[in-house]
Amino acid sequence: MTEFQAETAYSLSLTQKGYFSSKTVTEAKSQMIKKSGLLEIFPAANILDVGGLNPLKEYVANRAQAYKPDSKLPKPKGILLVGVPGTGKSKTACAIAGMLQFPLLRLDIGALKNSLVGESERRMREATKIVDAFGNCVLFLDELEKMFSGTRGGLKDSGTTMGMFSHFLTWANEQKSAFIVATANNIKELPPEFLRAGRFDAIWFVDLPTLIERREIIKIMNRKYGTSMPEAWADDLKGYTGSEIEQILRDSLYDGLEAARHSLIPLSKTMKEDIEQLRLWARSRARIANTPDEEAPATRKLRQAPKVRVLGTPSTTIH
């Protein structure tokens, strides 16, 4: 903010609140971002609206300590969420902003591109300057593989995407105020520069929801839509994503639960091979974000020893 803009924001805060409110100043910054047209302000989501993913939630909660005023911990750079479409990666990004109590800014690389030579790169630099000036925030990059799809074939757009990509990588390494949350569905299309060690603090794989997570999703969606899907259905909905379970409940308001359930074919069937390849990639390259199901206690089977027939001893009586 300029000196005049900051003075205006604090004056507005005194008029409305009677004191200097950081929330009022943040709202003033948000209005500036909207006018720039370079970034979008997204509302943060409640973490209670995200079913499961407990390991990822614990990870973010631990990193939140770095943003305390007296903390000497290094500021985290951010995380990359890779996984099956419809498993709640975008929703989780919004919930992370709620956990950290930071504003959520969305950067769309495609919206920054301009037909004039050099204009796209200039808009990218302006966008990163705004993020730096904003202070602590969550920077959301949705479907990262589509944003920088031209980096491997720079001739397609005369190297514009490559120039924007290079500036973003340099800025991401040096910035210290934004917690970057990027999502991707197709890991094969991501530039290798994003996957090298140190680019993100961690790469998380979001798989199809487990049984425990499906139960949580059913509870959340029943509360959201006022429906009454039995939690026991979680067993029958194995292989369904959170978005698909939500769609069943939305359709059930019109068609009934049974009809809505049988009319939807899950991605785990239509994209079975792609999902298996993604799982195979994640086994040794990413952390698993899903809440594991409780394992049944192991039972030890005892084999009964065969009965041994004892032969009688020969008689020693002398006749």
Secondary structure, DSSP 8 states (H G I E B T S, - for coil): --HHHHHHHHHHHHHHHSS--HHHHHHHHHHHHHHHTS-EEE----GGGS-S-HHHHHHHHHHGGGGSTT--S----EEEEEE-TTSSHHHHHHHHHHHHT--EEE--HHHH--SSTTHHHHHHHHHHHHHHHH-SEEEEE-SHHHHTTTSS-GGGGTTHHHHHHHHHHHHHHH--SEEEEEEES-GGGS-HHHHSTTSSSEEEEE-S--HHHHHHHHHHHHHHHT----TTHHHHTTT--HHHHHHHHHHHHHH-HHHHHHT---HHHHTHHHHHHHHHHHTTTSEE-S-----------------------------
